[in-house]
Amino acid sequence: MSSRFTGSPFPPSPSPSTAAPSAAPHPARRRALTAALVSALLLGSLSACGTPADASDGKTVTVTVGYQSKTINTVTAGTLLRALGSFERALRAQGKRDGKVYKVRWQDYATGAPITAQMVAGKVDIGSMGDFPLLINAARGTQLHAPTRLVSVTGYNLRGALNTIVTKPGSTLRSLRDLRGKKVSSSVGSASDGTLVRALQRAGLDPEQDIHKLNQQPAVGASALQSGSADALSQFVAWPGLLAFQGKARALYDGGALGLPTFHGVTVRDAFATRRPAVVRAFLTAQRDATRYLQSHPLDAAQRVAEATGLPPEVVYLYNGAGGIATFDPTLKPQLIAALKKDVPVLRAAKLTGPVDVDSFVNDRFIKQSYGKDYPRAVRTTAHPSPDEVWLRGADRTRSFAGPRALLRFVAGHRGRVRAAYVADTTTGSRWFADKSVWVRDGARLLPFATRATADAWTRQHRSARTLSYAAALEQAR
């Protein structure tokens, strides 16, 4: 499947997704850039006054949805939702009740920043993005008197495993401390950049002084890693998994090691929600339908998203599968809101935003209406541990295993037929490809780790433990 992806990791995006590589600005320059961005957003807002997104001629209402097709943690509010036609069906049902004709205009973007720009300009009504961009969305909306509200969640990981730092397969880098003095590509203001900043600080490195950060869009950063102009890449789903699957990268740092929740969510223009509450309710009804479909038909959902994005289905399933890295649940869980509040100081320290009133940004009224009396139970439900799984070629379902040794034994007996095998990191629980994992033998146990760093930590603490190759692990599992 991966033979199609020999050049750029993704096909060209319909929206601008690349920029010339640039070093991240120092604080003074960053403040200037932030001020320029605010000015640009304000100009965009003024220029959009005559073209509201929810254009209406009295009978026909057009709703504009901004989404990120390739950020597959948002599929239940974007790619999969669009493929299933769930929102359009919900709006047709609403139209029968109120006599209006609803149309949906889908706009695909590479990151959350342009969605925010279009929302404060009044050109996008509903958008989906990651937690750090959500905070910038809230701050810009307040600053430009065009407030937005967080109304639901798409996918989350309570430990932070949606973000990963990768390096080239042959790199000598083994841990975060090895990044001192190195060039690291990241998208400033993104959730993955937040992971990079926090991880470096925990490792005793100064994110501003001890590395050379390149502020790049994901596609540019992936190319920089391949060309050698970047030593490492910190990015969000699905870039790390894609590059690893293609043999173009290996995981250096698993965001799950942070133990801090990360998620993507749906934000709505407050003025739109006030004017069109029935549309917001219809959107959340459709999102819940798409979520149920993903949960009950995980392989089919992965293949639909793959077809729409150009991603290999195996990569989509890594994140969105039955036991994938992401858990899809639209409820606004207290753990996620608490994490959002902890993200604010990180963005403020980077001079990317001012104060953000998270409590006023979060609006759970619509999602509570969608669930009714079931909401308290639903909001308390969280993800279960990921099972080890194998996806065989031509199979319409995966096979689950009680542990990594059983999975290895099965893979060894089905050589040539395995499409993908997934295992959970022994210490963080983060799912990764079995053949891209670092394997350790500890007594009779064969243990997988997503990164060399977590494997090294294990062998230091267990004297009898030794690392071994994937091929050796397969042989010893027989």
N, C-alpha and C positions, 0 to 999 in steps of 0.2 A: 504493500500500500504506500510505503514512504518513497517509492521511486519517483513519484510525481514531483516531489519537493526537492528539486536539485539546485534551484537558485534561491530567490528570496523565500524565507520560510512561509510566507503567506502570499496569495495572489494580490495584485494591487487593490488597495481599498478605494471605495468610491468617494471617500473624503480624504483630505490631506493627512498623511500619516507619517511623513518623513521630513527630516530637517537636517541641515548640515551639522556634523558633530561639533559640540561646543562644550568647553569646560564650564562647570557650574559656577555662577558668579559668587564672589565674596559678598559678605553682608551688605556693604554699601551699594554695590552694583545690583544686588538682588532687590533691595528696597526700591531702587530706581525702576527696575524691570516690573516690580509689582505695581508701582504707581502707573507705569505705562499701560499695563494690562487693565487696570481699573479704568483709565481714561478710554481705552479702546472699547471696553464693555459699555461704558456710558454712551459713547458715540453710537455704538451698535444699538443701544436701547432707544436713543433718540431717533435713529434712522428707521427703526422698525415700527414707529407709532402708527403708520398707515397700513401695516400688514400684520394684523394679529394672527397667531397660529390657529386659534379656534375660530377661523373665519366662518361667518354665517350670513345667509341671505334671508333669514327668518325661518325657513323651512329646512334648509340643508346646513349641517354643522360639520366642519372639517376639523378633526383632531390630529395634531402633529405629535408623533412619538419619536424621541431621540434615543437611540440604543447603540450598543457596541457589539456587533455581530461576532467579533473574534474574541471578545472578553466573555468566555463562555460561562462564567459564573453568573451572568445576567440573563441566560437564555429564556427563563420563564417570564421575563418581562420584555423580551426582544426576539432573538432568533427563533427559538422554538415556538413562542407565542405567535409570531408572525406566520411560521410554517403551518401551524395548526388552524389558523384562522379563528382562534378563540375570541379575540377581542371584537372582531367584526360580527361574529354571531351574537355576542352579548349586546352589542350596539343595535343590531337589528331587532332584538327582543325589546330593548328600551324604546326604539323607534315605534314599535307597535303600541307601546303604552302612551307615548307623548305626541305621536303624529309627526315626528321629525325624521329626516333622512340623515344618517351619520356616515361620514367617510373618514378613513384613517390614512394619514400620510406618514409613512415610515422613513426616517432619516438615519443613516448609518454613519457612525463616527469611530475613529480609532481609539479615542480616550474620552474621559469625562469632561475635560476642560472646554472643548468647543460646544458640548451640550449645555454647560452652564452659561456660556456666552450667548447662546441662542435663547435660552430660557429667560435670562434677565432682559434680553431684547424683545421678548414677547413672541418669539418665532417658534418655540417648542413648548408644548404644554406639559408633557410628561417625559421624564428622562430616567435612565438607570446608570449607576456608576458606583465606584468603590467608596469605602468609608472616608478616606482622606479627601478625595474630590467632593464627596457629599458635604463635608465641612466647609470647603471653599465655596461650594454652591450656596450654602446657607449664609456665609459671610457676604458674598457678592450680592445676593438677593437683598439682604438687609441694607447694605451700603448704598445700593442703587435704588432703594425704595421699590423693589420688585420681589418681595419675599417668596420663598419656596418652603415646602413642607415635606418631610420624610414620612411616607405613608405605608411603606411595606419593605420587607427584605426579600432578596432573591435567593442567594446562596451564602452560606457562612462556614467558617471553621473556627471552633472555639479555641484552638491552640495557635492559629496564625499560619497554617500550612499552605494557604493559597498563594503565598509569596515565597520565592526561592532565589537564592544567589547561585549562579552557575559559572563555571569556567570551562576552558577547552579540555577535551578528554586527556590530552597528553600533558596538561599543565602540572608543574611541580607544587602548586598551591595546595595545601592540605587543610588549612583552617583560616578563620577570619584574620588572625594576627599576621598571616602571611600577606595580607593585602596592604600592609604599610608601604607607602610610596608607590603603590600600583594605580593604574587607571581603571576606574570602575564606572560602567555605564548604568544610568538609572534615569527614571522620569521624575524630575523634581515635582513634589506635590502629590505624587501618587502613593497608594498604600504600600507598594513595594519599596518605595524610597523611605517610607517610615520604618519598614522592617530593616532596611540597610542601616539607617541612622541608629536605631535602638540596638541592633545586633553589634555594631561597631563599638558603641558605648559600653556594652556589657563586656566586650572583649578588651576594654581598656584603650581603645583608639578614639581619636577625635575625628568625627566625620568631616569636619571642615579643613583640618590641618594635616591629617595623617594619610589621606588618600587624595588622588586627583579624580574628582567626580566629573563625569561627562554627562551633561543634561541632554538626554536623547529620547526620542520616541522609541517604542519597543522594536520596531523593524530596523531602525537605524542602529540601535544598540546590538541587535543580533548580528547584523552585518559587521559591526565594529569588532565584535568578539571573534568572528570568523577570520577577519583580515589581520588580527593581531593588534589593532589600534586600541583595543580595550582588553584588560587582563581578566575582567570578570563582568558579569551582567546581573543586576538585580531587577527582577520583573515579576509581574503578576500573571495569573492564569490567562492563557494557556501556554505562554512562551517557554518557560523552563521545561515543561513536559514535552513540548514539541521538539525543542532542540535536543533534548536527551534521547527521544525516540529516534530522531534522525541520525544519532551518533555524532552530533555536532557540539555537544556540551555534556558535562557531568555536574551533578549537584555538589556545591561547595558548602552551602549553609541552608538548612531546612528551617523555614519560618516557624514551623511547629515547635522548634526549640525555645521560642520566646514565651510560649504559653499565654499569649495575648490574643483574644478573638479578633478576627478580621472578617469583613462581610461586604456585600454589595447590596444596594437598595434602590428603591423607586422614590423619586422626588417629583413633586407637582407644584406648578405655579399656584400660589395662594389665591390669586385673583381668579384663576381658572377653576380651582376647586370650589370657590364660593359661587361662581356663576354656573358651573356645570357639575354639581355634586353627583348627579346620576351617572355621568360619564366616568368619574373616578370610581364609583361603586362598580360600574360595568368592567372597568379595567382590572380591578382587584378580583372580581368574579372570574374573569378570563385568566388572570395569573394563577389563581388557585386551580383552575381546570388544567392549565399547562403543567403545574407542579404535580398534580395527581397523575397526569399522563407520564411524566418523566419517571415518577416513582414506580408506576405499574408496568411501564414498557421501557426500561432503561436502555436496552440495546437499540431498539428502534429509535428512541429519542436521540441517542448518540449518533446514529447514522443520518438522521434528518439534519442535525446540527452540522455534521461533517459535510453533507451535501451542500448546505447553504454557505458554509464558511471556507471550504477547501481544506479544512483540517483533517488529518487521519482519524477515522472513528476510534482507533485505539487510544489516541490522545484525549479525545473528548470523554471517553469512558473512564479514563484515569481520574478525571476531575468530577464528572457528572454521573458516574455509574451508581449501581445500587449501594456500593460501599465506598464510593469515591471520596476524594479529598473534600469536596463541597457537600454540605447538607442543604437541601432546598426546602425552605419553610418561610412563608411570607410574614409570619408573626414578628412583632417588634419585641424581642426578648430583652429582659432587663440586663443580661450579661453583655449584649451587643451595645445597648445604649450607654452602659457604664464604660465600655471600651471606647466608644466614640468620645466621651468626655475626656478620657486619658489621652486621646489623640490631639486634642486642641493645643496643649502646651508644645507638642512637637512641631506643629505647623507654625505656631507663634514664634518659637525660637528660630525657625528658618525664615522669619519675616514674610511668610506667605499668606498670612491672614491676621486679622485682629481678633478681638474677643468674639466668641460664638456662644449664643445662648442655646445649648442643645435641647433643653427642655421645651422651649418654645418652637424649635425647629421640628421636633417630633410631633406628629399628629396621628394618634392611633384610633381616632374616631371612626374612620372609614373601614379599617381592617376589623375592628370590633363589630361593626355593623355586619360585615360579611360573614363572620363566624357565629355571631349571636351568642347564645349561652355556652357554646363549645369553646369560646376563646380562652378562658382561664386555663383549661386543660391543655389546649394547643400551645399556649405560650410557655408552658412549663416543660414541654417535650423537647428533648435534645437528641443529638445523633448517637447511634450505637457504634461500637467498635467495628472497623472495617474487616470483613472476612478476606482471607486470601482467595484469589479467584484466577481461573484460567479460561481464556476465550479461544476455543478451537476454530480453525478455519471451516467455514461453511455452517457453523453452529448458530442456532437462533437463541441460545441462552448460554450463560457461563456456568462453570462448575466451581463450587465453593469447597474449601478445605479447612480442616480444624487447625492446621498450623503449617509453617513453612516447609518442614521436612516432607509432609504428605504432598504438598504442592510440587516440590522438587521431584519426588518420586514419580508423580504423574507426568510431569513435563519430560522427564528422562525416558519414559515409556511411550511418549507421543512425539518424538522428534520429527520436525518437518510439518507437523500439523498444528502447532501452537501459533495462534495469531498474536496473543499477548498474555502475559502472566503478571499478576499484581500481588504485591506483598506489603505488609505494614512495617514501618521502621520499628525495631524492637524497643526503643526508648521513647520516641515521640508519637508513635502510632500513625505517622504520615504515610499514606500510600505512595508506592513508587513501582516502577517496572522491575520485575525480578532480575532480568538480565542486566539492568543498569545499576543495581544495588551493590553495596559492598557487603560481602558475606564473611561471617565469622563462625568458626567451629569452637564451641565451648563445651567440652565433655562430649556427650552424645547429641547435643543440640546443634542445629545449623540455624544461624540467626542473621536476618537481613537488616541492613542499615541504609538509609537514603544517602548518607554522606560519609566520607572518609573520617571526618571529625567525630561523628557519633560512634563510629566503629572503633576509632583509636581510644576514645574515652572508655569504651567497654573493655577493650583488651588491657588497658592500664589498670582497671579495677578487678579484672579476673585473670589471674596469673596463667591459668591453663588455656586461655582463649587465644586463638590464632586466626588471622585473616586468611582467606583462600579465594581463588577465582570462582566465578560462576560455574565454569565447566567442572571444576573439582567438586563443588558443592553438589552438582547434579550426580556425579559419579558416587560420592559418598552417601547420597540419599537412597541409593538403590537397596 
